[in-house]
Amino acid sequence: MCILKSEKLLLLAGGAVVALLGKKVLKSQVIRKICVEGMATGMKLQKEALETFQNMKEEAEDLCHDSDVNE
């Protein structure tokens, strides 16, 4: 059996290469900056969505209250 034909060995070597490259990429300042900006944008969007939901909830409560008063 030839080593180069061993599928498991090739997968192991490929995984090791990906892990090493991934470690280098993740320690990169450029990637870190992109990740931090992405996280900040995600947190901002979440905050805005929660505010919008709260406004919708308050408006719905007002409508329910107004309909109860008019009846």
Number of C-alpha atoms within 10 A of each C-alpha: 5 5 9 9 9 10 10 11 12 13 11 11 12 12 12 12 12 12 12 11 11 12 11 10 13 12 10 11 10 11 12 13 11 11 13 12 12 12 12 12 12 12 12 12 12 12 12 12 12 12 12 12 12 12 12 12 12 12 12 12 12 12 12 11 11 11 10 9 8 6 5
